[in-house]
């Protein structure tokens, strides 16, 4: 019973949606930092090769970002 009340309190204030957005944004920061460090550490490789590696790693996360942003704005417009 207490967990239901806690979840209702969280759900009424859309805290879950905000937390998901913050976590995805933080993941974006970490991934961007990694990409910059990777490019700096491998400056001897051709730029196209570095770009391809970074794109291969970040592409799945970009799909997650798109889904999370869509979820967030859809939930905000229906509330």
N, C-alpha and C positions, 0 to 999 in steps of 0.2 A: 504494500500500500504506500509506503513512504517513497519507494523508487518511482512509482507512478506519479506521485505529486511532484517530485523533483523533476522528472522528465517533462511533465506538463508545464512547469515553471520555465524550463529551458526552451521548450518548444514555443511557448507564447511569445517569448522575447527574441526568437530567431537566433539564439546563441549558437546553435549547431551550425547554421549556415555561415555565420561569421567566422567560427572556428575553422571550418573547412576552407574558407577563402584565405584566412591568415596562414594556414598550414601550406596551402598551395603557393602562396606568395613567398613564404620563407623557402620553400623548395626551389622556387625560381631563382632566388638570391644565391642559394648554395650552388645550383647548377651553373649559373652565370659566373660565379667566382671560380668554379672548377674549370670552366671553359677558358677563362682568361689566364689562369695559371698554366693550363695545358699548352695554350698557344705560346706563352712566354717561355716555358720550359723546352719546347720543341721548335725554337726559332730557326734551327738549321734545316728543318724539313720544308718542302714546298708549301706555299700557302693554300693551294687547292687541296692537298692531302690533309692538312690540318682542318680545313673547313669541312671536308667530307667526314672526318672522324667526329668532329663536334656535332655536325648535323645528324649523324647516325645515333649519337647518344641523346641528343636533345629532342629529336622528333617524337618519340613516344611520350615524353613529358609535355610536349606542346599539345598533344591530343588530350592529355589529362587536364591541362590548363583550360583548353577550350570547353571541355565538358563541365569543369567546375565553375567557370564563369557563366556558362549558359544556365546551369543549375541555380546559381546565386541570383542572376537577374530574373529568371523565370519565377523563382520563389518570392522575390521582392515585388514583382508586378501582380502576383495573384494574392498577396497578403492584404 
